[in-house]
């Protein structure tokens, strides 16, 4: 049948949506890296280059791939190490370190309480994946608020960029932290050295994460670092203000 010549012109109802341009994280690029090991290794390499990683993390995308990276790469070894520390780690490790400096250590628990103490050491490992995901969700929201306070958020770079950056980088941190949990198995002095080195690396990782956030949001590095630390700064200020108010009330009532 011929078309009705009196039918008004119709516009196309389907509008082609252009995909977001920008390089993918290797973990998300199955076409280029079909093997799981290759995707993992290349993702770790990219994460160690903040400028390149920021361009990939900042592009609009789902946080689901970053969660699978956390679950399959970042979490398993960290979870195993948590169980190893809880089951076989020495409960007296910190007490022996205290003795190196002449600090009185807490009294050793009653032998009958040792099974209960061991259980209390293992329980955090049991719930480690759940607590890790919850803490990342809460911390990600706080950091995004800190980035907002420092005016680090740029148009087109929303909360997804913050969460993708936090999850990918935290997965890398979990991989590294497995090596430093061995301090509880070592004699006091080597254990103290490993503990100090791990603490310094945690501080360095915080600055690295701030730089990565700045690159992901395409802003100045100082804004990313300050935005990362802003929740802690506000918390300390609130605690200091509360202590000041309590001290003022106590002084006024005397």
HELIX and SHEET records of a PDB file:
HELIX    1   1 UNK A   26  UNK A   28  5                                   3    
HELIX    2   2 UNK A   36  UNK A   47  1                                  12    
HELIX    3   3 UNK A   50  UNK A   57  1                                   8    
HELIX    4   4 UNK A   64  UNK A   69  1                                   6    
HELIX    5   5 UNK A   70  UNK A   74  3                                   5    
HELIX    6   6 UNK A   75  UNK A   88  1                                  14    
HELIX    7   7 UNK A   93  UNK A  100  1                                   8    
HELIX    8   8 UNK A  111  UNK A  113  5                                   3    
HELIX    9   9 UNK A  114  UNK A  126  1                                  13    
HELIX   10  10 UNK A  128  UNK A  149  1                                  22    
HELIX   11  11 UNK A  159  UNK A  180  1                                  22    
HELIX   12  12 UNK A  181  UNK A  185  5                                   5    
HELIX   13  13 UNK A  188  UNK A  216  1                                  29    
HELIX   14  14 UNK A  221  UNK A  253  1                                  33    
END                                                                             
